[in-house]
Amino acid sequence: MDSLSITQIGFMLIIFGFVLAFVVMIAMAFRTRGNSGKSRTAGIVLIGPIPIIFGNDKESVKILMILAIILIAVVLTFMLLPTFLNR
C-alpha cells in the first residue's frame, strides 16, 4: 500500500469535514422537529482575523465572542511563532 501524500490527507480531511457538517445538520433538524420551545441561534464568521458574530441570544453571543478571541490568539500565535524561532 502506498503512503498517502500530505495533499491527499488534506483533501480527505476537507471531505470528512463537509460530511460531518451535513450529518450534524440533519441530526439537529430531526432533534428540533417536535420541539416548540424557544430556540437559541448564534454564529460566527471569521474573515481573516476579523470575527463577525451574530445571534438572537446574548448568552450564545458572549460564548462565541470568547471563543473567537481564543481562536484568533491561537492563530496569531502559530503565525508569529516561526518568526520568533528563526531569530
Secondary structure by P-SEA (a helix, b strand, c coil): cccccaaaaaaaaaaaaaaaaaaaaaaaaaaacccccbbbbbbccccccbbbbbbccaaaaaaaaaaaaaaaaaaaaaaaaaaaaac
